[in-house]
Amino acid sequence: MPLLARRIGRAKPSAIMAVAEKAKKLKAEGRDIISFSIGVPNFLPGDHVYQAARDALAKDSGQYGSNRGTDALLDAFLQHIEALGLTGYTRANVSTGIGAKHILYNLAESLLDEGDTIVYPSPYWTTYADIADIVNAKAVPLPCPASQDYKLTPAQLDQALATHKPKVFLFNNPSNPTGMVYTREEVAALADVLVKHPDTWIITDDIYNRMLFDGLAYTNFVQARPELRDRTVFVDSLSKTYGMPGWRVGFMAGPEVVAKALTTMNSNHITNVPEVVTAAAIAALTGPQDVPVAKNAEFQAKRDQVLAALNAIPGVVCPRPQGAFYVFPDISCAFGKSHNGVKIENDVDFCNALLDAKGVACVPGSAFGEPRALRISYTCPTPQLAPGLQRFQEFFAELK
Ligand SMILES: Cc1ncc(COP(=O)(O)O)c(C=O)c1O
């Protein structure tokens, strides 16, 4: 039998999906499972989105569409990011894809040659490492432990850029898995460092940019230092903000040459974002924003509930997240202990024992490059949150 390409030997299935699959299997076997694992928003967009999709279906042309995205979709996105403070972009600066994951994959293909270096703060979204592996880039995660609020410091960035001379610096704000948000001052301080290293592309994966709490405002490197515009790529998505992960719509805004590269990539695989999906996406971006706004308020209240429960557990350290819908407690105080005779040596043992004993599914931090922690995604139905947190607390109380 002929061999598969070497590239596929480097490709791994998502570690997050593995936990979600195990939880699903246990549930199918009749276990009472509360899932804090997969990062889905767990709400549906407003009815205007479905109406737009139905209308589009009624007059569906059945034809291929534009590789970049329809003008109406590009304009809706441009308007959307202008409201965010990202001004001065035109259709030539943007492109679309099948979710932000697809955009990120195409960016990796477009910006990284084999052996090039990509640096990103760690903890990081698992897919960054997986995509870097597939394109055979050298990934250098920059450790940002709980003691520094899981945030990259300007000195750390400066040193990493000077030492590794990366082709790409990949940033994520607000963060998956930590939920941390960089303040305007913190973004500006990192932008000042980036200006000093002109040979590095900057990808800023900001798909949670509408999901900020405590009155914090979203801010971006380009706003802080406009001269970064010609090498900064902003990544966005409908998935989380609008409760539309399955619709698969992602966007980028950046230099024309990058938008063109992604459009060329589209022309060679997806061809276009489908017509009906495009109509729904435009409706989400330009229609009433009451659903995402209400959900954000709900997520902030849930964040408070989760933090209160975690802070009540002796030894657990949890920097206060201010965005997205994740918390990322350091649970390493449990290592070396046992639960019902099951020894817990690391985050994976912890998550397995928690799932087996209490039916609560979380993702081990090692999936995100931080084996002292685990990720809780708190978008489960509200009635499940308190019991899930209670079981989490009980599990800790029962450790010996
Ligand atoms: C930080 C981050 N970037 C990108 C994505 C991918 O989003 P999409 O559903 O648009 O592919 C996710 C999804 O979990 C994410 O957390």
PDBQT file of the ligand as one rigid body, heavy atoms in Angstrom, charges set to zero:
ROOT
HETATM    1  C1  LIG A 501      -9.290  31.419  19.908  1.00  0.00    +0.000 C 
HETATM    2  C2  LIG A 501     -10.085  30.751  18.847  1.00  0.00    +0.000 A 
HETATM    3  N1  LIG A 501      -9.811  31.018  17.558  1.00  0.00    +0.000 NA
HETATM    4  C3  LIG A 501     -10.499  30.440  16.576  1.00  0.00    +0.000 A 
HETATM    5  C4  LIG A 501     -11.512  29.532  16.834  1.00  0.00    +0.000 A 
HETATM    6  C5  LIG A 501     -12.233  28.906  15.677  1.00  0.00    +0.000 C 
HETATM    7  O1  LIG A 501     -13.471  29.464  15.466  1.00  0.00    +0.000 OA
HETATM    8  P1  LIG A 501     -14.376  29.060  14.233  1.00  0.00    +0.000 P 
HETATM    9  O2  LIG A 501     -15.567  28.346  14.792  1.00  0.00    +0.000 OA
HETATM   10  O3  LIG A 501     -14.757  30.359  13.586  1.00  0.00    +0.000 OA
HETATM   11  O4  LIG A 501     -13.582  28.198  13.327  1.00  0.00    +0.000 OA
HETATM   12  C6  LIG A 501     -11.813  29.198  18.146  1.00  0.00    +0.000 A 
HETATM   13  C7  LIG A 501     -12.843  28.189  18.438  1.00  0.00    +0.000 C 
HETATM   14  O5  LIG A 501     -12.929  27.633  19.497  1.00  0.00    +0.000 OA
HETATM   15  C8  LIG A 501     -11.097  29.840  19.184  1.00  0.00    +0.000 A 
HETATM   16  O6  LIG A 501     -11.363  29.596  20.468  1.00  0.00    +0.000 OA
ENDROOT
TORSDOF 0
